[in-house]
Amino acid sequence: MERLDKLIAAQGGANPLSRKEVKALIARGRVTVDGVPAKSAEQKVDPDAVVIAVDGVPLALKKNLYLLLHKPKGYVSSTDGGDGPTVLELVPRSLSRRNLFPAGRLDKDTTGLMLITDDGQLAHRILSPKRHVKKRYLVTLDVPPTEEMANRFAEGIALSDGICKPAELSITGEYTALVTLTEGRYHQIKRMFGCCGATVIGLHRVAMGNLSLPDDLPEGAVREATAEELAAIEERQ
């Protein structure tokens, strides 16, 4: 159950309303719940079980929002800037709402699949080390990847903050490799390759869990995730 004013204000969209504005609409009798004028801004409602309307127009309420982003270079994975524009600036107004945040981080110069949401519980499940949700990256190096590197990744490389969990490295080209991680340390892939005498010159996340970067999502684009896509991210592998 959600407070009526909080629920409506959280929807965002092209013309977002503040909670103060929502309260004013409710006070004037312009907000109805199942056709009955709302009693108060504090009224508790189940968004999945009632029809809420403003001036007779039903609202397509969603308790949480889940967005897929094809992150380009130059954007930081945070809710506030400081080191450049944030990924939230790529969210179109039609999909914006309060309290959105990136579920996980990609370095400023890393591209690829990201999830933006306002669902903290889902983000915790995806990011929790106990869940071992795999993330896959296409890596471009300054030297050819080798089987020796793959063996070291599989054994777990010792970094300054401890030994990494075993990771998969598959050679995909003369200077490219596909790396699969189950943890997300600071600059982990760059540091792991650094221990192998290689420098990462390109990093692109191609998958989270069982969800690959959608073919219909061009770089810099954002769209809502489907229920099937969300299940694929969380699905045990």
Summary of the structure (lengths in Angstrom):
residues: 237
radius of gyration: 21.7
end to end distance: 33.0
largest distance: 71.1
contacts: 696
relative contact order: 0.15
helix: 23%
strand: 28%
